[in-house]
Structure formats: C-alpha cells, structure tokens
C-alpha cells in the first residue's frame, strides 16, 4: 500500500475556513478533529490530515512530512522558505501585516524599539525604510508592549483593527497583505504529481 497523502492544516480560525473548501473539493474529516489525536483519517482512504500550529505548517511541508498544506502568506514569508510551491490563493483569512503604535503619539525620529513575532519581515521592512531598530521578539500580548513602555511600536497582523483600537493603539504603515495559500512540497509535486495535481485542480474548482 502506498504512503497516504498528508495534508497539513492550521489550527483555529484558519481550520474552520479551510474545511468547507476541502469539503467542496471532496475531502472531509473522517473523524472528530477536536480530539487529542495528531493524525486524522478523512473520507478518502489515501488522504490524512495533520493539525498543527499555523507557524509550523510551512516547516512540515518544506521538510516533506506533509505533502501539501494550508498556511498564511505571512508565515511563509517570515520563514523565507524557498522549497514550497504556492499554486493557489484560497482567499480566506485575509489580513495585513502592519506597524502600529500608540494612537496619540508619533513614532520616534531615531532608533525604534519594535516588538513582534515577525522578526525577519520587520527587519527587512525597517532596513528598506532606513530606520534603525531594536527588535524585541514576543509571541503574544503584542498590544501591551507600547502601553508599558517595552516598545515604541509593534509589527503584527491586523484584521479589523478593533484590538488595536481597544488598547489605544492605531495602525501605521502597511508591510504586506496576507491570505491563506495552498502550499505544496516541491519534491512531492514531482514524485506524486499524479495524485497532487488532481487534488489542486479539485480545490481550484471548489474556489470557483
């Protein structure tokens, strides 16, 4: 029996937005995804799901553990991964990566302290702008950093902007737009093209 096709999916909101697309393409969970299992059967005997943190999906696909997956473009760009084929924009989980700071304060004219989990993208952005920065890596509660004086501004994903507003912050500069992308391992695209290409076509049809 050949190795099953592994699809890596992101936990949380993106999972909820991805499952209807996959269902329209004929692939649905064969069991409850809310359990503590890590590998899940689907209604296709040769296809399985693995459910991961969003940040880990590109790594699993790049390393060939999963053949195909769904990840935000922000995560792919942050990890600067070149071994991925991105055939489709799924059009969900649209957001913007932006700088943000206290609404009643302008950013300092000199060196800035910037809190973010997107250190690679932030470093590239500020270098392009000719601004010297001290990057402070945080994994959560980003909005707190300017409020307590830890950072002058933050770089983070902005959806509605309501969380920023609720904490007295405002978005400043756009770094990039992001949305969920279908990602495919480049080696698998060659070695398993007969199974992957029809699947990508099915998902593309579901989007249409």
Secondary structure as UniProt FT lines:
FT   STRAND          5..10
FT   HELIX           13..24
FT   TURN            25..26
FT   TURN            33..34
FT   STRAND          39..42
FT   TURN            45..46
FT   STRAND          47..52
FT   HELIX           54..62
FT   TURN            63..64
FT   STRAND          68..72
FT   HELIX           73..79
FT   STRAND          84..89
FT   STRAND          95..102
FT   TURN            103..104
FT   STRAND          112..116
FT   HELIX           119..129
FT   STRAND          133..137
FT   TURN            142..143
FT   HELIX           144..147
FT   TURN            148..149
FT   STRAND          153..158
FT   HELIX           162..166
FT   TURN            167..168
FT   STRAND          169..178
FT   STRAND          180..185
FT   HELIX           186..191
FT   HELIX           193..207
//
